[in-house]
Structures are given as structure tokens and as C-alpha cells.
Amino acid sequence: MNNRQKGSCYENIAASFFEAKGYKILERNYRRETGEIDLIAEDHGVLVFAEVKYRAKKSKGYPYEAVNAAKQRRIYRTAQWYMNERHVPVTRPCRFDVVSILGNEVTQIENAFGGF
């Protein structure tokens, strides 16, 4: 399995995790020149922009540690594109989550980072 296939596999796991919690998946792999957002979902009226990270073992660190400041800025800018394209009001509540998958353990970090 190549990296794109692996990424899709774990993004599907994260999407199922969200759906089991009652989230509605709005977009998968939303891409613009500013970057990519793995999942965009709705949680009781809150727009959720989610980055999915996977590691088989923690010997290389926890998956969420890979969402550094530069990655956060790319996600934030891409979220702005999404909101502009979809005419989402700036007053709509939104947050940035990280879904961290370590082995078979799925952990969601809500409000993992804010806007810049």
C-alpha cells in the first residue's frame, strides 16, 4: 500500500469514528493551493476541520505531534478558502481538531489549535 492509500484508509477510520459520534461528514480531502484538509464535518452546528495523523508505534512520536505550526497555518488558510467558496458566515462556530491514530487507538483532540 502506498502512502496515499494508507492515508485514505486512516481517513476512512477517522470518518467512521466521527459518524459514530453523530458528526455529519461534509467533505473529504478538500484541496486548494493553500493545502489540504482531511475531513470537514459538522458537529451540532459547529464546522469541524480535522487533520488525521497515523503512526503504527509511538517510537517516532505521537501522531498529533506531526501537526506543527506550519501545518496548522496551511489548514487554517485552506479552511478560509472553504468558508469563502461555500459562503459560510464568519459568525458560524468552527474548530480545528486532530484525529490521532496510534496503532488501533483513535483519539480526537478537539480544538487542537486556533486560527492565526
Buried (B, 14 or more C-beta within 10 A) or exposed (E): EEEEEEBBEBBEBBBEBBEEEEBEBBBBEBEBEBBEBBBBBBBEEBBBBBBBBBBEEEEEEEBBEBBEEEBBBBBBBBBBBBBEEEEBEEEEEBBBBBBBBBEEEBEBBEEBBEEE
